[in-house]
Protein backbone atom coordinates (compact mmCIF):
# COMPACT_ATOMS: atom_id res chain seq x y z
CA UNK A 1 0.00 0.00 0.00
CA UNK A 2 1.76 3.18 -1.08
CA UNK A 3 1.64 6.57 0.57
CA UNK A 4 -0.48 8.18 -2.13
CA UNK A 5 -3.29 5.68 -1.50
CA UNK A 6 -2.97 5.67 2.29
CA UNK A 7 -2.73 9.43 2.83
CA UNK A 8 -6.48 10.20 2.45
CA UNK A 9 -7.25 7.39 4.90
CA UNK A 10 -5.26 9.05 7.67
CA UNK A 11 -7.59 12.04 7.62
CA UNK A 12 -10.61 9.75 7.81
CA UNK A 13 -9.05 8.06 10.84
CA UNK A 14 -8.35 11.44 12.44
CA UNK A 15 -11.89 12.70 11.80
CA UNK A 16 -13.55 9.54 13.11
CA UNK A 17 -11.24 9.60 16.12
CA UNK A 18 -12.39 13.16 16.78
CA UNK A 19 -16.06 12.12 16.46
CA UNK A 20 -15.54 9.30 18.97
CA UNK A 21 -13.86 11.74 21.36
CA UNK A 22 -16.80 14.13 20.93
CA UNK A 23 -19.20 11.40 22.03
CA UNK A 24 -17.07 10.38 25.00
CA UNK A 25 -16.46 13.99 26.04
CA UNK A 26 -20.14 14.44 26.91
CA UNK A 27 -19.17 13.25 30.41
CA UNK A 28 -17.66 16.72 30.89
CA UNK A 29 -21.17 18.17 30.98
CA UNK A 30 -21.89 16.37 34.24
CA UNK A 31 -22.43 19.66 36.12
CA UNK A 32 -25.44 20.08 33.80
CA UNK A 33 -27.07 17.24 35.79
CA UNK A 34 -25.59 18.05 39.23
CA UNK A 35 -28.37 20.20 40.70
CA UNK A 36 -31.32 18.49 38.94
CA UNK A 37 -30.31 15.05 40.24
CA UNK A 38 -29.77 16.43 43.74
CA UNK A 39 -33.33 17.79 43.65
CA UNK A 40 -34.72 14.62 42.02
CA UNK A 41 -33.42 12.14 44.58
CA UNK A 42 -32.46 14.29 47.59
CA UNK A 43 -28.72 13.62 47.21
CA UNK A 44 -26.01 16.13 48.22
CA UNK A 45 -23.07 17.60 46.28
CA UNK A 46 -20.58 14.93 47.35
CA UNK A 47 -22.89 12.04 46.50
CA UNK A 48 -23.62 13.26 42.97
CA UNK A 49 -20.02 14.43 42.39
CA UNK A 50 -18.79 10.87 43.02
CA UNK A 51 -20.30 9.89 39.67
CA UNK A 52 -17.90 12.18 37.79
CA UNK A 53 -15.04 11.24 40.13
CA UNK A 54 -15.53 7.52 39.54
CA UNK A 55 -15.96 7.98 35.79
CA UNK A 56 -12.68 9.89 35.50
CA UNK A 57 -10.92 7.51 37.89
CA UNK A 58 -11.89 4.42 35.89
CA UNK A 59 -11.19 6.32 32.67
CA UNK A 60 -7.56 6.79 33.71
CA UNK A 61 -7.14 3.24 35.01
CA UNK A 62 -8.73 1.58 31.98
CA UNK A 63 -6.76 3.85 29.63
CA UNK A 64 -3.59 2.43 31.16
CA UNK A 65 -4.87 -1.09 30.52
CA UNK A 66 -6.00 -0.05 27.05
CA UNK A 67 -2.54 1.24 26.24
CA UNK A 68 -1.12 -2.22 27.01
CA UNK A 69 -3.85 -4.05 25.07
CA UNK A 70 -3.74 -1.75 22.03
CA UNK A 71 -0.68 -3.32 20.36
CA UNK A 72 -2.16 -6.81 20.84
CA UNK A 73 -5.76 -6.27 19.78
CA UNK A 74 -5.61 -3.19 17.58
CA UNK A 75 -7.61 0.05 17.77
CA UNK A 76 -10.92 -1.14 16.32
CA UNK A 77 -11.72 -3.76 18.98
CA UNK A 78 -10.78 -1.49 21.88
CA UNK A 79 -12.57 1.56 20.51
CA UNK A 80 -15.81 -0.31 19.68
CA UNK A 81 -15.78 -1.93 23.13
CA UNK A 82 -15.31 1.47 24.73
CA UNK A 83 -18.14 3.06 22.75
CA UNK A 84 -20.54 0.21 23.59
CA UNK A 85 -19.71 0.33 27.30
CA UNK A 86 -20.14 4.10 27.46
CA UNK A 87 -23.55 3.98 25.79
CA UNK A 88 -24.58 1.06 28.00
CA UNK A 89 -23.54 2.97 31.11
CA UNK A 90 -26.18 5.65 30.46
CA UNK A 91 -28.84 2.93 30.14
CA UNK A 92 -27.73 1.31 33.42
CA UNK A 93 -27.80 4.76 35.06
CA UNK A 94 -31.32 5.35 33.73
CA UNK A 95 -32.50 2.23 35.53
CA UNK A 96 -30.61 3.38 38.63
CA UNK A 97 -32.54 6.64 38.56
CA UNK A 98 -35.81 4.74 38.13
CA UNK A 99 -35.20 3.00 41.47
CA UNK A 100 -33.19 5.92 42.91
CA UNK A 101 -30.21 3.71 43.62
CA UNK A 102 -27.01 5.70 44.10
CA UNK A 103 -24.75 2.59 44.18
CA UNK A 104 -26.15 1.41 40.83
CA UNK A 105 -25.62 4.90 39.42
CA UNK A 106 -22.00 4.71 40.55
CA UNK A 107 -21.69 1.31 38.86
CA UNK A 108 -23.31 2.61 35.67
CA UNK A 109 -21.73 5.90 34.64
CA UNK A 110 -18.97 5.67 37.23
CA UNK A 111 -17.48 2.20 36.68
CA UNK A 112 -18.89 0.86 33.38
CA UNK A 113 -18.92 4.32 31.82
CA UNK A 114 -15.42 5.09 33.08
CA UNK A 115 -14.03 1.87 31.60
CA UNK A 116 -15.70 2.66 28.28
CA UNK A 117 -14.28 6.18 28.38
CA UNK A 118 -10.74 4.94 29.03
CA UNK A 119 -10.73 2.28 26.30
CA UNK A 120 -12.31 4.72 23.87
CA UNK A 121 -10.11 7.70 24.76
CA UNK A 122 -6.62 6.24 24.50
CA UNK A 123 -7.25 4.46 21.18
CA UNK A 124 -7.86 7.32 18.70
CA UNK A 125 -5.06 9.42 20.21
CA UNK A 126 -2.41 6.71 19.87
CA UNK A 127 -3.74 5.60 16.47
CA UNK A 128 -3.90 9.06 14.89
CA UNK A 129 -0.36 9.77 16.09
CA UNK A 130 0.88 6.79 14.03
CA UNK A 131 -0.75 8.21 10.88
CA UNK A 132 0.70 11.70 11.46
CA UNK A 133 4.37 11.49 12.52
CA UNK A 134 4.83 14.77 10.65
CA UNK A 135 2.18 16.65 12.67
CA UNK A 136 2.33 15.14 16.16
CA UNK A 137 1.19 18.09 18.27
CA UNK A 138 -1.29 19.33 15.69
CA UNK A 139 -3.10 16.05 15.09
CA UNK A 140 -3.22 14.81 18.69
CA UNK A 141 -4.50 18.26 19.67
CA UNK A 142 -7.18 18.00 17.00
CA UNK A 143 -8.32 14.53 18.09
CA UNK A 144 -8.53 15.32 21.81
CA UNK A 145 -10.24 18.61 20.93
CA UNK A 146 -13.29 16.45 20.27
CA UNK A 147 -13.34 15.32 23.90
CA UNK A 148 -13.28 18.92 25.09
CA UNK A 149 -16.20 19.84 22.84
CA UNK A 150 -18.30 16.96 24.17
CA UNK A 151 -19.76 19.15 26.91
CA UNK A 152 -21.06 21.54 24.24
CA UNK A 153 -22.77 18.66 22.45
CA UNK A 154 -24.47 17.56 25.67
CA UNK A 155 -25.33 20.90 27.28
CA UNK A 156 -26.66 22.69 24.19
CA UNK A 157 -27.88 19.97 21.84
CA UNK A 158 -28.46 16.49 23.29
CA UNK A 159 -29.39 17.53 26.83
CA UNK A 160 -31.94 20.26 26.03
CA UNK A 161 -33.60 18.23 23.25
CA UNK A 162 -33.97 15.13 25.39
CA UNK A 163 -35.11 17.10 28.43
CA UNK A 164 -37.83 18.77 26.37
CA UNK A 165 -38.96 15.35 25.12
CA UNK A 166 -39.09 13.93 28.65
CA UNK A 167 -40.63 16.88 30.53
CA UNK A 168 -44.36 17.36 30.94
CA UNK A 169 -46.45 19.94 32.75
CA UNK A 170 -48.45 18.72 35.73
CA UNK A 171 -50.52 21.78 36.55
CA UNK A 172 -48.00 24.61 37.02
CA UNK A 173 -45.08 22.25 37.70
CA UNK A 174 -42.77 20.83 35.05
CA UNK A 175 -41.89 17.20 35.77
CA UNK A 176 -38.93 15.49 34.09
CA UNK A 177 -38.81 11.70 33.71
CA UNK A 178 -35.10 11.37 34.45
CA UNK A 179 -34.75 7.62 33.77
CA UNK A 180 -36.10 8.14 30.25
CA UNK A 181 -33.69 11.05 29.73
CA UNK A 182 -30.77 8.71 30.36
CA UNK A 183 -32.22 5.94 28.15
CA UNK A 184 -32.46 8.34 25.20
CA UNK A 185 -28.94 9.63 25.80
CA UNK A 186 -27.64 6.03 25.80
CA UNK A 187 -28.97 5.52 22.27
CA UNK A 188 -28.03 8.96 20.92
CA UNK A 189 -24.41 8.59 22.06
CA UNK A 190 -23.98 4.86 21.56
CA UNK A 191 -24.81 4.60 17.85
CA UNK A 192 -22.46 7.27 16.40
CA UNK A 193 -19.79 6.24 18.91
CA UNK A 194 -19.72 2.65 17.65
CA UNK A 195 -19.76 3.75 13.98
CA UNK A 196 -16.82 6.12 14.49
CA UNK A 197 -14.90 3.52 16.53
CA UNK A 198 -15.28 0.91 13.79
CA UNK A 199 -13.41 3.12 11.29
CA UNK A 200 -10.25 3.29 13.42
CA UNK A 201 -7.29 1.28 12.12
CA UNK A 202 -3.51 1.35 12.25
CA UNK A 203 -1.50 2.45 9.19
CA UNK A 204 0.12 -0.30 7.11
CA UNK A 205 3.56 -1.52 8.18
CA UNK A 206 6.28 0.90 7.19
CA UNK A 207 3.78 3.67 6.40
CA UNK A 208 5.17 7.19 6.00
CA UNK A 209 3.32 10.26 4.68
CA UNK A 210 4.65 11.89 1.49
CA UNK A 211 8.03 13.51 2.04
CA UNK A 212 8.51 11.83 5.40
CA UNK A 213 11.12 9.21 6.25
CA UNK A 214 10.50 7.13 9.38
CA UNK A 215 14.19 6.27 9.62
CA UNK A 216 15.38 9.83 9.29
CA UNK A 217 12.69 11.10 11.65
CA UNK A 218 13.60 8.58 14.34
CA UNK A 219 17.27 9.51 14.04
CA UNK A 220 16.45 13.23 14.22
CA UNK A 221 14.24 12.73 17.27
CA UNK A 222 17.04 10.90 19.08
CA UNK A 223 14.77 8.27 20.65
CA UNK A 224 16.47 5.03 21.67
CA UNK A 225 14.46 2.28 19.96
CA UNK A 226 15.81 -0.33 22.39
CA UNK A 227 14.04 1.26 25.36
CA UNK A 228 11.02 -0.65 26.65
CA UNK A 229 7.74 0.78 27.89
CA UNK A 230 8.48 -0.59 31.36
CA UNK A 231 11.76 1.32 31.54
CA UNK A 232 9.99 4.50 30.47
CA UNK A 233 7.22 4.21 33.05
CA UNK A 234 9.74 3.56 35.84
CA UNK A 235 11.85 6.59 34.90
CA UNK A 236 12.02 9.91 36.73
CA UNK A 237 11.00 11.61 33.47
CA UNK A 238 7.68 9.79 33.55
CA UNK A 239 7.12 10.55 37.26
CA UNK A 240 7.71 14.27 36.71
CA UNK A 241 5.46 14.31 33.65
CA UNK A 242 2.76 12.45 35.61
CA UNK A 243 2.86 14.96 38.49
CA UNK A 244 2.66 18.00 36.20
CA UNK A 245 -0.26 16.45 34.33
CA UNK A 246 -2.00 15.57 37.61
CA UNK A 247 -1.72 19.13 38.99
CA UNK A 248 -3.16 20.72 35.85
CA UNK A 249 -6.06 18.26 35.69
CA UNK A 250 -6.91 18.51 39.40
CA UNK A 251 -7.26 22.29 39.24
CA UNK A 252 -9.28 22.29 36.03
CA UNK A 253 -11.62 19.44 36.86
CA UNK A 254 -12.89 21.33 39.91
CA UNK A 255 -14.61 23.65 37.44
CA UNK A 256 -15.82 20.95 35.13
CA UNK A 257 -17.81 19.38 37.96
CA UNK A 258 -19.06 22.62 39.51
CA UNK A 259 -18.85 25.47 37.00
CA UNK A 260 -22.63 25.52 36.52
CA UNK A 261 -23.52 25.67 40.26
CA UNK A 262 -20.76 28.24 40.86
CA UNK A 263 -21.94 30.71 38.23
CA UNK A 264 -25.54 30.17 39.33
CA UNK A 265 -24.51 31.19 42.86
CA UNK A 266 -22.93 34.39 41.49
CA UNK A 267 -25.99 35.24 39.36
CA UNK A 268 -28.26 34.56 42.34
CA UNK A 269 -26.19 36.88 44.53
CA UNK A 270 -26.28 39.60 41.86
CA UNK A 271 -30.01 39.20 41.17
CA UNK A 272 -32.01 37.33 43.86
CA UNK A 273 -35.10 37.51 41.62
CA UNK A 274 -33.66 35.22 38.92
CA UNK A 275 -35.77 32.10 38.46
CA UNK A 276 -34.40 28.57 38.75
CA UNK A 277 -34.92 28.08 35.02
CA UNK A 278 -32.94 31.23 34.21
CA UNK A 279 -30.13 30.17 36.53
CA UNK A 280 -30.01 26.70 34.98
CA UNK A 281 -29.88 28.26 31.50
CA UNK A 282 -26.97 30.47 32.58
CA UNK A 283 -25.14 27.43 33.93
CA UNK A 284 -25.74 25.51 30.71
CA UNK A 285 -24.46 28.42 28.65
CA UNK A 286 -21.21 28.52 30.63
CA UNK A 287 -20.75 24.76 30.15
CA UNK A 288 -21.26 25.17 26.41
CA UNK A 289 -18.94 28.14 25.97
CA UNK A 290 -16.20 26.80 28.25
CA UNK A 291 -16.32 23.46 26.44
CA UNK A 292 -15.43 25.28 23.23
CA UNK A 293 -12.37 26.71 24.99
CA UNK A 294 -11.61 23.27 26.41
CA UNK A 295 -11.66 21.85 22.91
CA UNK A 296 -9.87 24.69 21.11
CA UNK A 297 -7.30 24.87 23.91
CA UNK A 298 -6.27 21.29 23.15
CA UNK A 299 -5.77 22.15 19.51
CA UNK A 300 -4.03 25.50 20.21
CA UNK A 301 -1.60 24.37 22.92
CA UNK A 302 -0.84 21.11 21.10
CA UNK A 303 0.09 23.05 17.97
CA UNK A 304 2.00 25.70 19.96
CA UNK A 305 4.06 22.99 21.66
CA UNK A 306 5.33 21.99 18.20
CA UNK A 307 6.89 25.45 17.98
CA UNK A 308 8.06 26.31 21.53
CA UNK A 309 8.60 22.84 23.02
CA UNK A 310 6.41 20.58 25.16
CA UNK A 311 7.69 21.49 28.61
CA UNK A 312 7.68 25.22 27.79
CA UNK A 313 4.02 24.93 26.80
CA UNK A 314 3.21 23.24 30.11
CA UNK A 315 5.02 25.97 32.06
CA UNK A 316 2.92 28.66 30.36
CA UNK A 317 -0.26 26.66 30.98
CA UNK A 318 0.48 26.24 34.69
CA UNK A 319 1.93 29.67 35.51
CA UNK A 320 -0.78 31.68 33.77
CA UNK A 321 -3.48 29.74 35.61
CA UNK A 322 -1.95 30.50 39.00
CA UNK A 323 -2.57 34.18 38.26
CA UNK A 324 -6.13 33.48 37.06
CA UNK A 325 -7.06 31.35 40.09
CA UNK A 326 -5.81 34.03 42.48
CA UNK A 327 -7.71 36.68 40.50
CA UNK A 328 -10.90 34.65 40.88
CA UNK A 329 -10.86 35.22 44.65
CA UNK A 330 -11.57 38.91 43.94
CA UNK A 331 -14.28 38.39 41.32
CA UNK A 332 -17.97 38.88 42.05
CA UNK A 333 -19.19 39.47 38.50
CA UNK A 334 -20.60 36.28 36.92
CA UNK A 335 -19.54 37.52 33.47
CA UNK A 336 -15.89 38.02 34.47
CA UNK A 337 -15.99 34.71 36.32
CA UNK A 338 -17.23 33.01 33.16
CA UNK A 339 -14.40 34.53 31.10
CA UNK A 340 -11.80 33.33 33.60
CA UNK A 341 -13.32 29.84 33.70
CA UNK A 342 -13.09 29.71 29.91
CA UNK A 343 -9.37 30.46 30.12
CA UNK A 344 -8.90 27.80 32.80
CA UNK A 345 -10.70 25.26 30.62
CA UNK A 346 -8.55 26.25 27.62
CA UNK A 347 -5.45 25.50 29.71
CA UNK A 348 -7.01 22.34 31.12
CA UNK A 349 -7.63 21.13 27.59
CA UNK A 350 -4.19 22.37 26.61
CA UNK A 351 -2.62 19.86 28.97
CA UNK A 352 -4.40 17.04 27.15
CA UNK A 353 -3.47 18.51 23.77
CA UNK A 354 0.21 18.69 24.71
CA UNK A 355 0.63 15.45 26.70
CA UNK A 356 0.46 12.93 23.78
CA UNK A 357 3.11 14.79 21.77
CA UNK A 358 5.16 15.20 24.98
CA UNK A 359 5.18 11.42 25.38
CA UNK A 360 6.12 11.01 21.71
CA UNK A 361 8.97 13.52 22.00
CA UNK A 362 10.47 12.14 25.22
CA UNK A 363 9.84 8.40 24.86
CA UNK A 364 9.24 7.79 21.13
CA UNK A 365 6.47 6.32 18.97
CA UNK A 366 7.34 2.68 19.68
CA UNK A 367 6.14 2.85 23.32
CA UNK A 368 3.68 5.73 22.91
CA UNK A 369 0.44 3.76 23.40
CA UNK A 370 1.55 2.04 26.61
CA UNK A 371 3.30 5.04 28.16
CA UNK A 372 0.51 7.48 27.30
CA UNK A 373 -2.07 5.07 28.70
CA UNK A 374 -0.11 4.88 31.96
CA UNK A 375 0.20 8.67 32.04
CA UNK A 376 -3.60 8.89 32.03
CA UNK A 377 -3.63 7.35 35.53
CA UNK A 378 -2.86 10.95 36.55
CA UNK A 379 -6.31 11.76 35.19
CA UNK A 380 -7.74 8.95 37.32
CA UNK A 381 -6.25 10.33 40.52
CA UNK A 382 -7.16 13.91 39.64
CA UNK A 383 -10.71 12.75 38.97
CA UNK A 384 -10.92 11.53 42.55
CA UNK A 385 -9.20 14.53 44.11
CA UNK A 386 -10.53 17.55 42.18
CA UNK A 387 -14.33 17.07 42.26
CA UNK A 388 -14.29 15.69 45.80
CA UNK A 389 -12.25 18.58 47.20
CA UNK A 390 -14.67 21.02 45.59
CA UNK A 391 -17.73 19.06 46.79
CA UNK A 392 -16.47 18.79 50.37
CA UNK A 393 -15.73 22.53 50.51
CA UNK A 394 -19.14 23.40 49.04
CA UNK A 395 -21.05 21.09 51.41
CA UNK A 396 -19.16 22.31 54.51
CA UNK A 397 -19.54 25.97 53.54
CA UNK A 398 -22.95 25.74 51.90
CA UNK A 399 -24.21 28.79 53.82
CA UNK A 400 -21.39 30.94 52.39
CA UNK A 401 -20.96 30.13 48.66
CA UNK A 402 -18.48 32.98 48.17
CA UNK A 403 -16.15 31.74 50.88
CA UNK A 404 -16.41 28.19 49.52
CA UNK A 405 -15.53 29.34 46.00
CA UNK A 406 -12.51 31.37 47.19
CA UNK A 407 -11.14 28.40 49.13
CA UNK A 408 -11.50 26.20 46.04
CA UNK A 409 -9.63 28.80 43.96
CA UNK A 410 -6.75 28.94 46.46
CA UNK A 411 -6.47 25.15 46.55
CA UNK A 412 -6.42 25.06 42.75
CA UNK A 413 -3.71 27.74 42.66
CA UNK A 414 -1.64 25.62 45.05
CA UNK A 415 -1.80 22.58 42.77
CA UNK A 416 -0.86 24.66 39.74
CA UNK A 417 2.07 26.34 41.50
CA UNK A 418 3.41 22.94 42.58
CA UNK A 419 3.20 21.66 39.00
CA UNK A 420 4.92 24.77 37.66
CA UNK A 421 7.87 24.41 40.05
CA UNK A 422 8.30 20.72 39.27
CA UNK A 423 8.25 21.44 35.52
CA UNK A 424 11.77 22.92 35.82
CA UNK A 425 13.09 19.43 36.58
CA UNK A 426 11.92 18.17 33.18
CA UNK A 427 13.11 18.94 29.66
CA UNK A 428 12.16 18.13 26.06
CA UNK A 429 15.16 15.84 25.63
CA UNK A 430 14.49 12.21 24.61
CA UNK A 431 14.72 9.71 27.44
CA UNK A 432 17.91 7.68 27.52
CA UNK A 433 19.01 4.74 29.64
CA UNK A 434 21.52 5.42 32.36
CA UNK A 435 24.96 4.13 31.52
Secondary structure, 3 states (H helix, E strand, C coil): CCHHHHHHHHHHHHHHHHHHHHHHHHHHHCHHHHHHHHHHHCCCHHHHHHHHHHHHHHHHHHHHHHHHHHHHHHHHHHHHHHHHHHHHHHHHHHHHHHCCCHHHHHHHHHHHHHHHHHHHHHHHHHHHHHHCCCCHHHHHHHHHHHHHHHHHHHHHHHHHHHHHHCEEEECCEEEECHHHHHHHHHHHHHHHHHHHHHHCCCCCCCCCCCCCCHHHHHHHHCCCCCCCHHHHHCCHHHHHHHHHHHHHHHHHHHHHHHHHHHHHHHHHHHCCCCCHHHHHHHHHHHHHHHHHHHHHHHHHHHHHHHHHCHHHHHHHHHHHHHHHHHHHCCCCCHHHHHHHHHHHHHHHHHHHHHHHHHHHHHHCHHHHHHHHHHHCHHHHHHHHHHHHHHHHHHHHCCCCHHHHHHHHHHHHHHHHHHHHHHHHHCCCCCCCCCC
